[in-house]
Amino acid sequence: MAISLAKGQRISLEKGGKGLEKMCVGVNWGAIEKKSLFGKIKKEAVDLDASVGLFSENKQLIDTVYFGQLGSKCGSIRHSGDDLTGDIDGDDGLDNEVIVVDLTRIPKTVSQVVFVLNSFQGQDFAAIPTASIRIYEGTPDRVDDIIATFDIANDATFAGKVSMIMGKLYRHGDSWKFTSIGDSTPDRKLEQTLQTVSAKYL
C-alpha cells in the first residue's frame, strides 16, 4: 500500500529487505480554471517543469536533468519530456512528467539527488488546482507499484511563488532514502532554485 507522505517525512527505498534498483518520480498537475464575465469557465494551460539536480557531498552541483537535457551525463536519470499544458480536461490519472532513476548507476560522487518544480510562465502555484508527485516502480507509461505519494498543492505558503523543491534522494550507507520537502522558494528560474537547494537543503 502506498505511503501518503507529509512534509519532511523520510522513507527507505527498500522492498522485501532489498534496496530498489529503479524508480520513477511522476509529477501531475491540473490546468487553471478561470471564470469569464458571463460565468463560463475557461481552462488555462499550465507549463510546470520538473527538474533534477545531482549534488556532491560538498554541495556542488554536478549535473542537471530538465526539459533541455533529458538525460544525466552518467546515464542514471532520464526525463520523459516537457509537458506544456497540464491536465486541461481534468485529472486523467497519468503523470504529466516522469523522471526515471536507476539507483544502481548513480556515481559515488553523487550524494544527493534533488527534485524541483518551476512554473515556466510564472503562473502562481496558488492558482494551480492540483499538483502531486508519486514515487513508483514502472516506466513513464506504466505504473507497477506505487511506493509513496505527496500532495504539493493547496498550501497557503505557495501563494505568489513559482518555484518549489519537491523532495530529495540521499545516500544512507549503501542504500538510498527519500525525503519529501514541498517547500516553495522565491526563485524565478531553475538555476536560482538549484542554488537555493545547495545553500539550504543539503
Backbone torsions as a table, in degrees:
resi	resn	phi	psi	omega
1	MET	NA	134.7	-177.0
2	ALA	-67.7	143.5	177.0
3	ILE	-87.9	132.8	173.3
4	SER	-92.0	107.9	-172.0
5	LEU	-79.8	147.2	169.9
6	ALA	-106.4	164.9	178.9
7	LYS	-56.8	133.3	176.8
8	GLY	81.6	-2.9	-178.7
9	GLN	-75.4	142.9	-179.4
10	ARG	-112.9	143.1	175.5
11	ILE	-132.6	145.9	176.1
12	SER	-87.7	134.1	-178.9
13	LEU	-91.3	68.2	178.4
14	GLU	-128.0	151.1	178.7
15	LYS	-142.9	121.0	-178.9
16	GLY	63.3	33.0	179.1
17	GLY	78.8	4.8	-179.3
18	LYS	-124.8	139.8	-179.1
19	GLY	-68.6	143.0	176.4
20	LEU	-62.8	148.2	176.1
21	GLU	-101.0	-36.2	179.6
22	LYS	-133.6	147.4	178.0
23	MET	-151.3	159.8	176.1
24	CYS	-120.6	142.9	170.9
25	VAL	-115.6	109.6	-178.3
26	GLY	-103.6	139.0	179.9
27	VAL	-118.2	129.4	-177.7
28	ASN	-126.4	135.9	177.6
29	TRP	-148.9	158.8	-177.9
30	GLY	-106.4	164.2	177.1
31	ALA	-78.0	156.2	178.6
32	ILE	-80.1	136.9	177.6
33	GLU	-102.8	128.4	178.5
34	LYS	-127.7	140.5	178.1
35	LYS	-94.7	134.5	177.0
36	SER	-80.6	176.8	178.4
37	LEU	-60.6	-24.9	-177.6
38	PHE	-99.3	12.0	175.5
39	GLY	84.6	1.9	180.0
40	LYS	-80.3	137.1	-178.4
41	ILE	-87.6	127.9	178.8
42	LYS	-115.3	137.0	179.4
43	LYS	-93.9	131.8	178.8
44	GLU	-111.6	122.6	-178.8
45	ALA	-60.6	145.9	-179.9
46	VAL	-124.5	123.5	179.6
47	ASP	-105.6	91.9	173.2
48	LEU	-95.8	148.1	-179.3
49	ASP	-121.8	114.7	173.8
50	ALA	-85.5	131.8	-178.1
51	SER	-139.0	165.4	-177.8
52	VAL	-133.4	134.8	172.4
53	GLY	-113.1	130.7	176.7
54	LEU	-101.9	123.8	-172.9
55	PHE	-120.6	146.8	176.5
56	SER	-82.5	174.5	179.8
57	GLU	-62.5	-28.7	178.9
58	ASN	-94.8	23.2	171.4
59	LYS	70.4	20.6	177.4
60	GLN	-89.3	137.4	177.5
61	LEU	-74.5	119.8	-177.7
62	ILE	-94.3	-39.9	-176.3
63	ASP	-157.8	159.0	178.6
64	THR	-134.0	135.2	174.2
65	VAL	-115.1	124.3	-178.4
66	TYR	-156.8	-172.8	-174.2
67	PHE	-63.0	-20.5	178.9
68	GLY	-91.7	-12.0	175.7
69	GLN	-145.0	97.2	-169.4
70	LEU	-81.0	-1.9	177.5
71	GLY	-142.5	145.4	176.1
72	SER	-72.3	154.8	-178.7
73	LYS	-63.6	-28.6	-179.2
74	CYS	-83.7	-9.4	178.1
75	GLY	83.5	7.9	-175.6
76	SER	-88.4	-18.9	-174.5
77	ILE	-131.1	134.6	178.2
78	ARG	-129.4	143.5	179.2
79	HIS	-109.2	137.5	-175.9
80	SER	-72.5	-18.0	-179.2
81	GLY	120.1	166.2	-172.2
82	ASP	-80.0	125.9	172.4
83	ASP	-102.3	122.2	-171.4
84	LEU	-97.7	-2.9	-170.5
85	THR	-127.3	-31.0	-168.6
86	GLY	76.9	-173.7	-178.5
87	ASP	-83.0	92.3	-178.6
88	ILE	-63.3	-40.5	-174.9
89	ASP	-99.3	26.5	-179.1
90	GLY	96.0	165.5	-176.0
91	ASP	-63.6	118.8	-179.7
92	ASP	-95.5	4.2	178.1
93	GLY	82.4	-2.2	-180.0
94	LEU	-106.1	156.4	178.0
95	ASP	-84.4	139.8	-179.8
96	ASN	-75.4	-37.7	175.3
97	GLU	-137.5	139.4	-177.3
98	VAL	-128.6	133.8	175.5
99	ILE	-112.3	121.0	-178.5
100	VAL	-99.0	128.0	-176.9
101	VAL	-120.3	123.3	172.0
102	ASP	-97.8	99.5	-174.2
103	LEU	-62.8	-26.7	-177.8
104	THR	-75.1	-15.9	-175.9
105	ARG	-105.2	-0.6	178.0
106	ILE	-71.5	124.9	-176.8
107	PRO	-62.2	153.5	178.6
108	LYS	-63.0	-20.9	178.6
109	THR	-71.2	-13.8	179.2
110	VAL	-98.3	122.5	-179.2
111	SER	-106.3	-24.1	-179.7
112	GLN	-143.5	142.5	179.2
113	VAL	-124.6	115.9	-171.3
114	VAL	-112.5	134.7	-178.6
115	PHE	-104.5	126.1	-178.3
116	VAL	-127.0	163.1	-178.7
117	LEU	-135.2	129.4	179.3
118	ASN	-126.3	139.8	175.6
119	SER	-87.5	105.7	-170.1
120	PHE	-60.6	-39.2	-178.2
121	GLN	-94.4	8.0	178.5
122	GLY	75.4	24.3	178.1
123	GLN	-76.6	133.8	-175.1
124	ASP	-63.0	129.1	177.5
125	PHE	-57.3	-31.8	-177.4
126	ALA	-65.8	-21.2	-177.9
127	ALA	-89.9	-11.2	-177.9
128	ILE	-85.7	120.2	-170.1
129	PRO	-67.9	-35.4	-179.7
130	THR	-138.1	141.1	173.8
131	ALA	-158.9	125.4	-178.0
132	SER	-150.8	159.7	173.4
133	ILE	-125.9	154.7	174.1
134	ARG	-141.9	144.9	176.7
135	ILE	-105.5	127.9	-176.0
136	TYR	-151.0	164.1	170.4
137	GLU	-93.3	137.4	179.9
138	GLY	147.8	-145.3	-179.9
139	THR	-135.7	173.4	176.5
140	PRO	-58.7	-22.6	-178.2
141	ASP	-106.0	-3.9	-174.9
142	ARG	-146.8	127.6	177.1
143	VAL	-103.9	115.5	-179.7
144	ASP	-91.0	-45.7	-175.9
145	ASP	-153.9	115.8	179.1
146	ILE	-80.1	124.8	-178.7
147	ILE	-89.2	-45.6	-178.1
148	ALA	-157.1	153.2	175.3
149	THR	-126.7	155.8	-177.3
150	PHE	-148.6	114.3	179.2
151	ASP	-80.9	118.2	-178.0
152	ILE	-111.3	16.9	177.0
153	ALA	-108.8	178.8	173.6
154	ASN	58.8	42.9	177.0
155	ASP	-121.3	125.1	-176.0
156	ALA	-60.3	-26.2	-178.4
157	THR	-72.7	-9.7	179.9
158	PHE	-81.5	-13.3	-176.3
159	ALA	-58.8	128.3	178.9
160	GLY	82.1	0.6	-177.2
161	LYS	-104.7	150.2	179.9
162	VAL	-129.7	6.3	177.7
163	SER	-135.1	147.3	-174.9
164	MET	-149.0	144.1	172.6
165	ILE	-101.5	115.1	-172.8
166	MET	-81.7	-48.0	-177.6
167	GLY	177.4	178.9	-178.0
168	LYS	-148.2	149.4	167.9
169	LEU	-93.6	141.5	175.4
170	TYR	-144.9	149.3	-179.6
171	ARG	-72.9	138.6	175.0
172	HIS	-134.0	91.9	-172.2
173	GLY	68.2	-123.5	178.8
174	ASP	-95.6	3.7	-177.6
175	SER	-120.0	179.0	-180.0
176	TRP	-119.4	145.8	171.7
177	LYS	-126.4	161.0	179.0
178	PHE	-122.1	134.5	174.5
179	THR	-116.1	126.6	174.3
180	SER	-80.0	138.5	-178.1
181	ILE	-118.3	-65.7	175.7
182	GLY	66.0	32.7	178.8
183	ASP	-100.4	133.3	173.0
184	SER	-80.7	158.3	177.5
185	THR	-132.5	161.1	178.8
186	PRO	-79.3	2.4	-175.7
187	ASP	-68.0	154.2	178.7
188	ARG	-107.8	-24.8	-174.0
189	LYS	-125.8	159.6	179.0
190	LEU	-58.7	-44.0	-178.5
191	GLU	-58.0	-41.4	179.4
192	GLN	-67.5	-39.4	179.5
193	THR	-61.9	-42.0	179.7
194	LEU	-68.8	-31.1	174.2
195	GLN	-65.9	-39.3	177.1
196	THR	-64.2	-40.8	177.3
197	VAL	-56.1	-50.0	-178.1
198	SER	-62.5	-36.2	-176.3
199	ALA	-78.8	-31.4	-168.7
200	LYS	-126.7	-15.3	-169.8
201	TYR	-122.2	8.4	179.6
202	LEU	-109.7	NA	NA
